[in-house]
Amino acid sequence: MSPLLPRIVPSPEGKPLPQDDTAAAFRTFARDLAAGRRPWTTEAAGFLSGLFDQLAGSWDSDLATGRDDPLHDALARGGSFPLGTCLELGSGTGLFTPTLEAAFGTVISIDLSELMLRHAAGRSPLRVRADASALPSADASVSVVAAIDMLLFPQELARVLAPDGVLLWINQLGQDGPLYLSSEEVAAALPGQWTSVEAAAGWGSWPLCDAFADPTTPGCACQSAAAPCMRRAGRKGPPYVVRRSGRVECGSADSSPTRWPRPTPEP
Ligand SMILES: C[S@@+](CC[C@H](N)C(=O)[O-])C[C@H]1O[C@@H](n2cnc3c(N)ncnc32)[C@H](O)[C@@H]1O
């Protein structure tokens, strides 16, 4: 179980609920895909790119929630983030790219639908039409993967994430969302061991997952019992520090030159 932070952003009135049967069918698809119970096929890719091409024109006005509580909450309370490129998967019309850019600097926005990407012009400066199941990114090259209401491709995501990288998974409508995955489902689908922290915010929820760093592996300097690696401790306590050399060490946020400054978490 990942640590559940207390909710600080209430769920406002008027939550938009997607059509029940359609949402349930998509959720089953998303769960089965993430868990490897069904394959990702060219037919599925073609169906979804066509569907989102059709929805692109009305996405911002009719289909987007118009809220960004879960993303803001995750950025504020998820802990420290590594410096480096953020890959935004299923970026759609780019509604969240400016927020991700403000947090991480460089954001590469990936989407299957050409028309969703076209509508993102002006919001997402670096747009790539690609399938998140086969990313055009080198191994271990990405610091943050942000996926907002998106399908999970666990193996591919783990391939491109750097050893200190994190996955920011946002369910805009929480359990009601058509692509909802719980933090347990996300963590179970990812290869290897991951630690995560999660919270509900507004209408949605978020887990933030990072790969479980084994302090005994070369490169991790957290081998002292007196100073256990903070990644091992499930992101509690002061954040670990990633040195520019790539070494991972325990430390405080103050001593880290390579972490984005995070706002002080609310008590
Ligand atoms: C529910 S929309 C969310 C869009 C955006 N993140 C937002 O919250 O406004 C899902 C997006 O993921 C894209 N998508 C679905 N499957 C994908 C895949 N395999 N690779 C890349 N993008 C994909 C769709 O084209 C669509 O734009």
The ligand as an ORCA input file, in Angstrom:
! r2SCAN-3c Opt
* xyz 0 1
  C      -8.528     10.933    -22.302
  S      -7.471     11.789    -23.407
  C      -6.550     12.823    -22.270
  C      -5.879     13.989    -22.958
  C      -5.152     14.927    -22.004
  N      -4.147     14.253    -21.223
  C      -6.143     15.601    -21.083
  O      -6.250     15.178    -19.924
  O      -6.808     16.552    -21.535
  C      -6.304     10.515    -23.802
  C      -5.285     10.931    -24.847
  O      -4.349      9.870    -24.971
  C      -4.077      9.658    -26.343
  N      -3.650      8.266    -26.485
  C      -4.388      7.140    -26.323
  N      -3.634      6.060    -26.528
  C      -2.388      6.508    -26.805
  C      -1.163      5.863    -27.117
  N      -1.053      4.544    -27.206
  N      -0.078      6.625    -27.341
  C      -0.152      7.976    -27.276
  N      -1.293      8.634    -27.014
  C      -2.397      7.907    -26.783
  C      -5.374      9.999    -27.050
  O      -5.180     10.315    -28.401
  C      -5.863     11.176    -26.231
  O      -5.403     12.399    -26.729
*
